[in-house]
Amino acid sequence: MERYETPTAASAMERYFDIARKFNMDPAQMALQFISTRPFVTSSIIGATNLEQLKTNIESIQIDVPEAMLREIDETHLIYSNPCP
């Protein structure tokens, strides 16, 4: 787990959380919907440790991801392309 506990990882996560908040979306839902917009992804794996998380993940299929959000996610990825090497 140490590789995920870096200052760069924390900064990247905070920026992605900010994007989710800006668009009134749960961060997990944003992540799930983002990957569903990638043409090379044919399925996604969700993980949940409780029923509330499972409900949140399943409800993500009902959410549309605005183009503006996708642009901000792409911009963030350019800044933090490999936050946990």
MMTF fields as JSON, N, C-alpha, C and O atoms, coordinates in Angstrom:
{
  "mmtfVersion": "1.0.0",
  "mmtfProducer": "UNKNOWN",
  "numBonds": 339,
  "numAtoms": 340,
  "numGroups": 85,
  "numChains": 1,
  "numModels": 1,
  "chainsPerModel": [1],
  "groupsPerChain": [85],
  "chainIdList": ["A"],
  "bondAtomList": [4, 2, 8, 6, 12, 10, 16, 14, 20, 18, 24, 22, 28, 26, 32, 30, 36, 34, 40, 38, 44, 42, 48, 46, 52, 50, 56, 54, 60, 58, 64, 62, 68, 66, 72, 70, 76, 74, 80, 78, 84, 82, 88, 86, 92, 90, 96, 94, 100, 98, 104, 102, 108, 106, 112, 110, 116, 114, 120, 118, 124, 122, 128, 126, 132, 130, 136, 134, 140, 138, 144, 142, 148, 146, 152, 150, 156, 154, 160, 158, 164, 162, 168, 166, 172, 170, 176, 174, 180, 178, 184, 182, 188, 186, 192, 190, 196, 194, 200, 198, 204, 202, 208, 206, 212, 210, 216, 214, 220, 218, 224, 222, 228, 226, 232, 230, 236, 234, 240, 238, 244, 242, 248, 246, 252, 250, 256, 254, 260, 258, 264, 262, 268, 266, 272, 270, 276, 274, 280, 278, 284, 282, 288, 286, 292, 290, 296, 294, 300, 298, 304, 302, 308, 306, 312, 310, 316, 314, 320, 318, 324, 322, 328, 326, 332, 330, 336, 334],
  "bondOrderList": [1, 1, 1, 1, 1, 1, 1, 1, 1, 1, 1, 1, 1, 1, 1, 1, 1, 1, 1, 1, 1, 1, 1, 1, 1, 1, 1, 1, 1, 1, 1, 1, 1, 1, 1, 1, 1, 1, 1, 1, 1, 1, 1, 1, 1, 1, 1, 1, 1, 1, 1, 1, 1, 1, 1, 1, 1, 1, 1, 1, 1, 1, 1, 1, 1, 1, 1, 1, 1, 1, 1, 1, 1, 1, 1, 1, 1, 1, 1, 1, 1, 1, 1, 1],
  "groupList": [{"groupName": "MET", "atomNameList": ["N", "CA", "C", "O"], "elementList": ["N", "C", "C", "O"], "formalChargeList": [0, 0, 0, 0], "bondAtomList": [1, 0, 2, 1, 3, 2], "bondOrderList": [1, 1, 2], "singleLetterCode": "M", "chemCompType": "L-PEPTIDE LINKING"}, {"groupName": "GLU", "atomNameList": ["N", "CA", "C", "O"], "elementList": ["N", "C", "C", "O"], "formalChargeList": [0, 0, 0, 0], "bondAtomList": [1, 0, 2, 1, 3, 2], "bondOrderList": [1, 1, 2], "singleLetterCode": "E", "chemCompType": "L-PEPTIDE LINKING"}, {"groupName": "ARG", "atomNameList": ["N", "CA", "C", "O"], "elementList": ["N", "C", "C", "O"], "formalChargeList": [0, 0, 0, 0], "bondAtomList": [1, 0, 2, 1, 3, 2], "bondOrderList": [1, 1, 2], "singleLetterCode": "R", "chemCompType": "L-PEPTIDE LINKING"}, {"groupName": "TYR", "atomNameList": ["N", "CA", "C", "O"], "elementList": ["N", "C", "C", "O"], "formalChargeList": [0, 0, 0, 0], "bondAtomList": [1, 0, 2, 1, 3, 2], "bondOrderList": [1, 1, 2], "singleLetterCode": "Y", "chemCompType": "L-PEPTIDE LINKING"}, {"groupName": "THR", "atomNameList": ["N", "CA", "C", "O"], "elementList": ["N", "C", "C", "O"], "formalChargeList": [0, 0, 0, 0], "bondAtomList": [1, 0, 2, 1, 3, 2], "bondOrderList": [1, 1, 2], "singleLetterCode": "T", "chemCompType": "L-PEPTIDE LINKING"}, {"groupName": "PRO", "atomNameList": ["N", "CA", "C", "O"], "elementList": ["N", "C", "C", "O"], "formalChargeList": [0, 0, 0, 0], "bondAtomList": [1, 0, 2, 1, 3, 2], "bondOrderList": [1, 1, 2], "singleLetterCode": "P", "chemCompType": "L-PEPTIDE LINKING"}, {"groupName": "ALA", "atomNameList": ["N", "CA", "C", "O"], "elementList": ["N", "C", "C", "O"], "formalChargeList": [0, 0, 0, 0], "bondAtomList": [1, 0, 2, 1, 3, 2], "bondOrderList": [1, 1, 2], "singleLetterCode": "A", "chemCompType": "L-PEPTIDE LINKING"}, {"groupName": "SER", "atomNameList": ["N", "CA", "C", "O"], "elementList": ["N", "C", "C", "O"], "formalChargeList": [0, 0, 0, 0], "bondAtomList": [1, 0, 2, 1, 3, 2], "bondOrderList": [1, 1, 2], "singleLetterCode": "S", "chemCompType": "L-PEPTIDE LINKING"}, {"groupName": "PHE", "atomNameList": ["N", "CA", "C", "O"], "elementList": ["N", "C", "C", "O"], "formalChargeList": [0, 0, 0, 0], "bondAtomList": [1, 0, 2, 1, 3, 2], "bondOrderList": [1, 1, 2], "singleLetterCode": "F", "chemCompType": "L-PEPTIDE LINKING"}, {"groupName": "ASP", "atomNameList": ["N", "CA", "C", "O"], "elementList": ["N", "C", "C", "O"], "formalChargeList": [0, 0, 0, 0], "bondAtomList": [1, 0, 2, 1, 3, 2], "bondOrderList": [1, 1, 2], "singleLetterCode": "D", "chemCompType": "L-PEPTIDE LINKING"}, {"groupName": "ILE", "atomNameList": ["N", "CA", "C", "O"], "elementList": ["N", "C", "C", "O"], "formalChargeList": [0, 0, 0, 0], "bondAtomList": [1, 0, 2, 1, 3, 2], "bondOrderList": [1, 1, 2], "singleLetterCode": "I", "chemCompType": "L-PEPTIDE LINKING"}, {"groupName": "LYS", "atomNameList": ["N", "CA", "C", "O"], "elementList": ["N", "C", "C", "O"], "formalChargeList": [0, 0, 0, 0], "bondAtomList": [1, 0, 2, 1, 3, 2], "bondOrderList": [1, 1, 2], "singleLetterCode": "K", "chemCompType": "L-PEPTIDE LINKING"}, {"groupName": "ASN", "atomNameList": ["N", "CA", "C", "O"], "elementList": ["N", "C", "C", "O"], "formalChargeList": [0, 0, 0, 0], "bondAtomList": [1, 0, 2, 1, 3, 2], "bondOrderList": [1, 1, 2], "singleLetterCode": "N", "chemCompType": "L-PEPTIDE LINKING"}, {"groupName": "GLN", "atomNameList": ["N", "CA", "C", "O"], "elementList": ["N", "C", "C", "O"], "formalChargeList": [0, 0, 0, 0], "bondAtomList": [1, 0, 2, 1, 3, 2], "bondOrderList": [1, 1, 2], "singleLetterCode": "Q", "chemCompType": "L-PEPTIDE LINKING"}, {"groupName": "LEU", "atomNameList": ["N", "CA", "C", "O"], "elementList": ["N", "C", "C", "O"], "formalChargeList": [0, 0, 0, 0], "bondAtomList": [1, 0, 2, 1, 3, 2], "bondOrderList": [1, 1, 2], "singleLetterCode": "L", "chemCompType": "L-PEPTIDE LINKING"}, {"groupName": "VAL", "atomNameList": ["N", "CA", "C", "O"], "elementList": ["N", "C", "C", "O"], "formalChargeList": [0, 0, 0, 0], "bondAtomList": [1, 0, 2, 1, 3, 2], "bondOrderList": [1, 1, 2], "singleLetterCode": "V", "chemCompType": "L-PEPTIDE LINKING"}, {"groupName": "GLY", "atomNameList": ["N", "CA", "C", "O"], "elementList": ["N", "C", "C", "O"], "formalChargeList": [0, 0, 0, 0], "bondAtomList": [1, 0, 2, 1, 3, 2], "bondOrderList": [1, 1, 2], "singleLetterCode": "G", "chemCompType": "PEPTIDE LINKING"}, {"groupName": "HIS", "atomNameList": ["N", "CA", "C", "O"], "elementList": ["N", "C", "C", "O"], "formalChargeList": [0, 0, 0, 0], "bondAtomList": [1, 0, 2, 1, 3, 2], "bondOrderList": [1, 1, 2], "singleLetterCode": "H", "chemCompType": "L-PEPTIDE LINKING"}, {"groupName": "CYS", "atomNameList": ["N", "CA", "C", "O"], "elementList": ["N", "C", "C", "O"], "formalChargeList": [0, 0, 0, 0], "bondAtomList": [1, 0, 2, 1, 3, 2], "bondOrderList": [1, 1, 2], "singleLetterCode": "C", "chemCompType": "L-PEPTIDE LINKING"}],
  "groupTypeList": [0, 1, 2, 3, 1, 4, 5, 4, 6, 6, 7, 6, 0, 1, 2, 3, 8, 9, 10, 6, 2, 11, 8, 12, 0, 9, 5, 6, 13, 0, 6, 14, 13, 8, 10, 7, 4, 2, 5, 8, 15, 4, 7, 7, 10, 10, 16, 6, 4, 12, 14, 1, 13, 14, 11, 4, 12, 10, 1, 7, 10, 13, 10, 9, 15, 5, 1, 6, 0, 14, 2, 1, 10, 9, 1, 4, 17, 14, 10, 3, 7, 12, 5, 18, 5],
  "groupIdList": [1, 2, 3, 4, 5, 6, 7, 8, 9, 10, 11, 12, 13, 14, 15, 16, 17, 18, 19, 20, 21, 22, 23, 24, 25, 26, 27, 28, 29, 30, 31, 32, 33, 34, 35, 36, 37, 38, 39, 40, 41, 42, 43, 44, 45, 46, 47, 48, 49, 50, 51, 52, 53, 54, 55, 56, 57, 58, 59, 60, 61, 62, 63, 64, 65, 66, 67, 68, 69, 70, 71, 72, 73, 74, 75, 76, 77, 78, 79, 80, 81, 82, 83, 84, 85],
  "secStructList": [7, 4, 4, 4, 7, 1, 2, 2, 2, 2, 2, 2, 2, 2, 2, 2, 2, 2, 2, 2, 2, 2, 6, 6, 7, 7, 2, 2, 2, 2, 2, 2, 2, 2, 2, 2, 6, 7, 6, 6, 7, 7, 7, 7, 7, 7, 7, 7, 1, 1, 2, 2, 2, 2, 2, 2, 2, 2, 2, 4, 4, 4, 7, 7, 7, 7, 2, 2, 2, 2, 2, 2, 2, 2, 2, 2, 2, 2, 2, 1, 1, 7, 1, 7, 7],
  "xCoordList": [0.808, 0.0, 0.85, 0.34, 2.124, 2.961, 3.004, 3.079, 2.959, 3.061, 1.867, 1.954, 0.75, -0.452, -0.54, -1.486, 0.432, 0.416, 1.521, 2.385, 1.475, 2.476, 1.827, 0.616, 2.617, 2.051, 1.404, 0.378, 2.001, 1.434, 0.079, -0.86, -0.022, -1.295, -2.362, -3.5, -2.01, -2.975, -3.449, -4.635, -2.531, -2.901, -3.804, -4.782, -3.478, -4.307, -5.701, -6.698, -5.773, -7.083, -7.914, -9.11, -7.294, -8.035, -8.56, -9.679, -7.766, -8.221, -9.398, -10.358, -9.334, -10.458, -11.69, -12.808, -11.498, -12.629, -13.256, -14.478, -12.421, -12.932, -13.789, -14.827, -13.35, -14.122, -15.479, -16.51, -15.477, -16.742, -17.675, -18.863, -17.14, -17.971, -18.514, -19.681, -17.671, -18.085, -19.297, -20.163, -19.355, -20.448, -21.495, -22.313, -21.454, -22.422, -22.516, -23.606, -21.369, -21.322, -20.466, -19.477, -20.842, -20.036, -18.741, -18.797, -17.577, -16.323, -16.302, -15.763, -16.871, -16.909, -17.773, -17.426, -18.89, -19.752, -19.057, -19.169, -18.342, -17.605, -16.584, -16.469, -15.852, -14.832, -15.456, -14.965, -16.53, -17.188, -17.744, -17.625, -18.344, -18.886, -17.779, -17.928, -16.689, -15.567, -15.064, -14.888, -14.831, -14.301, -15.312, -14.93, -16.589, -17.597, -17.622, -18.18, -17.026, -16.981, -15.75, -15.623, -14.851, -13.645, -13.992, -14.534, -13.689, -14.083, -13.377, -13.861, -12.253, -11.493, -11.89, -11.372, -12.802, -13.243, -14.536, -15.522, -14.519, -15.702, -16.487, -17.642, -15.858, -16.566, -15.81, -14.639, -16.485, -15.821, -16.13, -17.164, -15.217, -15.38, -15.635, -14.863, -16.711, -16.994, -16.661, -16.705, -16.335, -16.046, -16.786, -16.894, -17.29, -18.013, -17.807, -17.764, -17.682, -17.55, -18.832, -18.929, -19.826, -21.118, -22.22, -21.943, -23.452, -24.579, -24.715, -25.122, -24.386, -24.475, -23.512, -23.875, -22.295, -21.327, -21.808, -21.664, -22.366, -22.884, -24.008, -24.061, -24.904, -26.011, -25.48, -25.951, -24.506, -23.892, -23.273, -23.457, -22.54, -21.895, -22.918, -22.765, -23.948, -24.965, -25.706, -26.007, -26.002, -26.716, -25.891, -26.441, -24.606, -23.767, -24.179, -23.91, -24.827, -25.216, -26.279, -26.506, -26.932, -27.989, -27.463, -28.238, -26.177, -25.588, -24.926, -24.208, -25.177, -24.499, -23.294, -23.367, -22.202, -20.979, -20.886, -20.767, -20.94, -20.848, -19.464, -18.457, -19.441, -18.177, -17.208, -16.002, -17.728, -16.862, -16.154, -14.99, -16.841, -16.228, -15.141, -14.061, -15.424, -14.424, -13.168, -12.053, -13.347, -12.187, -11.364, -10.136, -12.032, -11.306, -10.585, -9.476, -11.2, -10.535, -9.304, -8.24, -9.437, -8.292, -7.178, -6.004, -7.533, -6.529, -5.811, -4.597, -6.548, -5.943, -4.992, -3.912, -5.402, -4.534, -3.224, -2.18, -3.265, -2.028, -1.084, 0.136, -1.652, -0.825, -0.305, 0.862, -1.179, -0.831, -0.949, -1.782, -0.138, -0.266, 0.129, -0.353, 0.981, 1.406, 1.662, 2.814, 0.611, 0.805, 1.336, 1.817, 1.26, 1.694, 2.618, 2.265, 3.799, 4.709, 5.196, 5.96],
  "yCoordList": [-1.207, 0.0, 1.269, 2.346, 1.162, 2.362, 3.131, 4.36, 2.42, 3.122, 4.037, 4.954, 3.803, 4.62, 5.755, 6.542, 5.845, 6.867, 7.887, 8.1, 8.511, 9.504, 10.881, 10.982, 11.932, 13.273, 13.46, 14.129, 12.871, 12.988, 12.287, 12.807, 11.121, 10.39, 11.188, 11.267, 11.775, 12.57, 13.774, 14.104, 14.422, 15.581, 15.169, 15.852, 14.061, 13.576, 13.216, 13.589, 12.493, 12.114, 13.335, 13.377, 14.317, 15.524, 16.243, 16.755, 16.282, 16.934, 16.173, 16.791, 14.844, 14.061, 14.227, 14.32, 14.264, 14.497, 15.863, 16.007, 16.864, 18.209, 18.196, 18.856, 17.446, 17.353, 16.721, 17.216, 15.638, 14.971, 15.924, 16.001, 16.65, 17.608, 18.698, 19.077, 19.202, 20.275, 19.861, 20.685, 18.58, 18.089, 17.325, 16.587, 17.518, 16.882, 15.375, 14.815, 14.74, 13.304, 12.635, 13.206, 11.45, 10.649, 10.266, 9.894, 10.346, 10.008, 8.597, 8.392, 7.636, 6.267, 6.199, 5.512, 6.904, 6.923, 7.606, 7.163, 8.683, 9.364, 8.415, 8.336, 7.705, 6.785, 5.679, 5.362, 5.101, 4.021, 4.51, 3.828, 5.684, 6.21, 6.666, 6.567, 7.156, 7.535, 6.315, 6.374, 5.216, 4.052, 3.494, 2.906, 3.67, 3.167, 3.982, 3.529, 5.177, 5.998, 5.689, 6.208, 4.855, 4.515, 3.423, 2.384, 3.643, 2.679, 1.319, 0.317, 1.285, 0.048, -0.786, -1.886, -0.272, -1.001, -1.74, -1.131, -3.049, -3.85, -4.242, -4.658, -4.107, -4.378, -3.698, -3.343, -3.524, -2.947, -3.818, -4.483, -3.794, -4.56, -3.564, -2.625, -3.771, -2.899, -3.63, -4.858, -2.86, -3.44, -2.665, -1.441, -3.37, -2.723, -3.533, -4.763, -2.822, -3.506, -3.434, -4.026, -2.692, -2.654, -2.394, -2.068, -2.544, -2.404, -0.988, -0.812, 0.012, 1.398, 1.637, 2.276, 1.128, 1.262, 0.51, 1.005, -0.658, -1.426, -0.669, -0.615, -0.087, 0.705, 1.892, 2.163, 2.59, 3.733, 3.299, 3.956, 2.192, 1.705, 1.319, 1.674, 0.602, 0.173, 1.37, 1.386, 2.37, 3.554, 4.375, 5.231, 4.133, 4.908, 4.715, 5.581, 3.596, 3.368, 4.354, 4.489, 5.043, 5.993, 7.417, 8.338, 7.594, 8.937, 9.203, 8.358, 10.378, 10.824, 11.667, 12.49, 11.448, 12.206, 13.337, 13.089, 14.586, 15.715, 15.797, 15.404, 16.308, 16.486, 17.356, 17.11, 18.361, 19.236, 18.449, 18.712, 17.495, 16.661, 15.778, 15.633, 15.196, 14.361, 15.163, 14.659, 16.402, 17.258, 17.499, 17.432, 17.777, 18.023, 16.771, 16.858, 15.62, 14.366, 14.162, 13.804, 14.385, 14.247, 15.226, 14.859, 16.469, 17.467, 17.037, 17.205, 16.492, 16.028, 14.871, 14.787, 13.989, 12.864, 13.338, 12.725, 14.412, 14.947, 15.466, 15.372, 16.008, 16.506, 15.365, 15.351, 14.41, 13.28, 11.972, 11.127, 11.801, 10.633, 9.33, 8.264, 9.397, 8.187, 8.558, 8.601, 8.823, 9.311, 8.261, 8.611, 6.997, 5.931, 4.954, 3.795, 5.435, 4.542, 3.374, 2.543],
  "zCoordList": [0.0, 0.0, 0.0, -0.306, 0.334, 0.41, -0.9, -0.896, -2.024, -3.303, -3.549, -4.366, -2.853, -3.022, -2.013, -2.044, -1.126, -0.085, -0.321, 0.53, -1.489, -1.854, -1.958, -2.151, -1.832, -2.019, -3.393, -3.513, -4.421, -5.762, -5.833, -6.436, -5.224, -5.22, -4.495, -4.958, -3.373, -2.607, -3.42, -3.411, -4.115, -4.934, -6.086, -6.39, -6.724, -7.834, -7.339, -7.957, -6.229, -5.689, -5.344, -5.63, -4.736, -4.358, -5.59, -5.584, -6.633, -7.863, -8.48, -8.94, -8.495, -9.016, -8.122, -8.626, -6.814, -5.901, -6.155, -6.115, -6.416, -6.722, -7.988, -8.05, -8.987, -10.229, -9.936, -10.392, -9.181, -8.852, -8.107, -8.42, -7.123, -6.374, -7.282, -7.176, -8.174, -9.082, -9.916, -10.214, -10.291, -11.116, -10.296, -10.846, -8.963, -8.056, -8.263, -8.388, -8.298, -8.535, -7.465, -7.005, -7.083, -6.179, -6.907, -8.079, -6.248, -6.932, -7.514, -8.601, -6.822, -7.354, -8.605, -9.567, -8.596, -9.773, -10.944, -12.087, -10.651, -11.71, -12.329, -13.552, -11.499, -12.001, -12.843, -13.926, -12.345, -13.09, -14.428, -15.446, -14.413, -15.669, -16.614, -17.832, -16.076, -16.938, -17.699, -18.916, -16.998, -17.706, -18.697, -19.708, -18.417, -19.358, -20.65, -21.649, -20.646, -21.857, -22.713, -23.822, -22.211, -22.965, -23.979, -23.601, -25.251, -26.282, -26.151, -26.679, -25.461, -25.339, -24.12, -23.929, -23.297, -22.11, -22.443, -22.857, -22.259, -22.569, -21.323, -21.415, -20.16, -18.908, -17.778, -17.92, -16.672, -15.5, -14.292, -14.223, -13.359, -12.124, -11.004, -10.809, -10.278, -9.155, -7.861, -7.79, -6.862, -5.561, -4.495, -4.565, -3.522, -2.438, -1.163, -1.189, -0.057, 1.223, 2.043, 3.118, 1.517, 2.2, 1.165, 0.011, 1.597, 0.668, 0.121, -1.027, 0.91, 0.44, -0.723, -1.71, -0.608, -1.695, -2.934, -4.052, -2.749, -3.875, -4.579, -5.807, -3.782, -4.333, -5.137, -6.241, -4.58, -5.259, -6.583, -7.608, -6.554, -7.772, -8.834, -10.002, -8.438, -9.401, -9.988, -11.181, -9.161, -9.637, -10.627, -11.321, -10.703, -11.619, -13.071, -13.904, -13.394, -14.792, -15.262, -16.464, -14.332, -14.677, -14.855, -15.111, -14.724, -14.737, -16.08, -16.615, -16.608, -17.824, -17.424, -16.512, -18.113, -17.843, -18.851, -20.051, -18.374, -19.309, -19.964, -19.375, -21.176, -21.888, -21.089, -21.095, -20.409, -19.611, -18.518, -18.218, -17.928, -16.9, -17.511, -16.938, -18.658, -19.318, -19.649, -19.516, -20.079, -20.37, -19.104, -19.141, -17.99, -16.74, -16.26, -15.732, -16.436, -16.066, -16.939, -16.435, -18.237, -19.144, -18.788, -18.811, -18.457, -18.065, -16.792, -16.672, -15.856, -14.605, -14.884, -14.3, -15.777, -16.123, -16.742, -16.519, -17.512, -18.092, -17.012, -17.145, -15.951, -14.846, -13.986, -13.594, -13.695, -12.815, -13.603, -13.273, -14.624, -15.488, -14.801, -15.183, -13.814, -13.093, -11.63, -11.199, -10.87, -9.498, -8.531, -7.453, -8.886, -7.971, -8.704, -8.921, -9.078, -9.839, -9.007, -9.498]
}
